[in-house]
Amino acid sequence: MTESRESEVLASVPDRLFIGGAWVAGTSGRTIRVSDPATGTVIKTIADASVADGAAALDAAVAAQESWAATAPRVRGEILRRAFDLLQERREDFALLMTLEMGKPLMEARGEVAYGGEFLRWFGEEAVRISGRYGTNPEGTGRMIVSQHPVGPCFLITPWNFPLAMATRKVAPALAAGCTVVVKPAELTPLTTLFFAQLLEDVGLPAGVVNVVTTSTSAAVSGPIIADPRLRKLSFTGSTGVGRRLIEQSAASVLRVSMELGGNAPFVVFEDAELDKAVEGALLAKFRNVGQACTAANRFIVHESIATEFARRVTERVKGYAVGRGTEDGVTIGPLINGAAVDKAAELVQDAIARGAAVTTGGKKIEGAGSFFEPTVLTGVRPGSDILREEIFGPVLSIVTFADEDDAVRIANDTEYGLVSYVFTQDLARGQRMIERLQTGMMGLNIGVVSNAAAPFGGVKQSGVGREGGFEGIHEYLSTKYTLTPDP
Ligand code: NAD
């Protein structure tokens, strides 16, 4: 990857806010410096939105709402489809940009472009399938009409770990449903969202339908938007702590919310599992995005009879990983997002070791430029260790053992989270029992990745409320209206 290619892509990303169809400097005069986590160097400086800019973005979304809702669903769908097509043309630029601002290896960034793009295609198709029903009431005295309507202007807050997919997963269904939006990306990775807004502009999205505010003062800018009675929906992806605060703020105006929050995924390997497949699934579920995924397997719960062999096999594979800047050929493990993430991984590993776990590979921070942590495998992790309770968000695979199915279920469900679970078994009946017994919004049965634009993504318990993707995804942005008319 040449430096000039990197500079060229970075130069093509807008450095301003996108409000009402215009690229504006913002009123604060402040800037955000975006860094490459692999080197720690600043790669671009962009506008830092003020409270007034946030208000202007909401004004623009409100102003565009009526005409966007009245735009034919087919037209809305075709705009999304054109966005999908243009994204394919710009695929390499988007992938490189994500690697530069977020750190993931280029291969994975390309995977995210593919995944993120599918939401544009899927919801472009769903736009024309919004429908209602009409029928006689049970008494036979009237007609009941049930119709679906866009909820209205939405505020979309996204995290840094999947800069494109987390934006398309919200923007596409909102637009398909006929809603206008204000998007606030994470301050660590705002560039991809700006680049995406430019793409939407290029495919002819009307002014004001999508507005982007990049800010280093998220709470200050978001608060007044959430409190504004013209806002009709908040969709948030991020940590459970911030999600909880946003739900509290939303309660004041009984704002409709969707919350995609943290996870603590169990990865259960039964004694009858096909071990090779379980190892492949484990590596995918753990090391994709360098472990920085809400769906990352956090606790490997392995039957005691196969735990030693499972650990040996995963350790051998993890020792072969190449750590480095995601733009370099052959790199499989990029940096973590920042130094704080590295320190957190190190603390969790230290705590696990202090309580009796053993390290079979890795275990330490990598000194030098950039925020790197060694890909790590821990065995014999003891109950009560912090690493079993908290989201690791790093390349650490920690193994605990279980004795029987009830034990596995108890350990797997022993968390306040419930986003995704992975189960490996060749026993069909056992697999079905696990679907019923695990407290989870999603499940990978003999597979290590579940995300798909055609499927409802979301969690139970403190992993959130609502679903993104699938047939369900568009309903997060629609409200149901019931009308009764007398018998004609
Ligand atoms: P975060 O909660 O720190 O930040 C998420 C977003 O909220 C960012 O845009 C941030 O700027 C903004 N934010 C932070 N404080 C805010 C406030 N007080 N008011 C308004 N906005 C605020 O999370 P993160 O570190 O960016 O992302 C990692 C977390 O996201 C993990 O917990 C992960 O599990 C979760 N996540 C969940 C899903 C899912 O679909 N369930 C997907 C990806 C990430």
Residues whose N, C-alpha, C, O or C-beta is under 5 A from the ligand:
A	BS01	NAD	I157 T158 P159 W160 K184 P185 A186 E187 S218 A219 S222 T237 G238 S239 T240 V242 E260 L261 G262 G263 A293 C294 S463
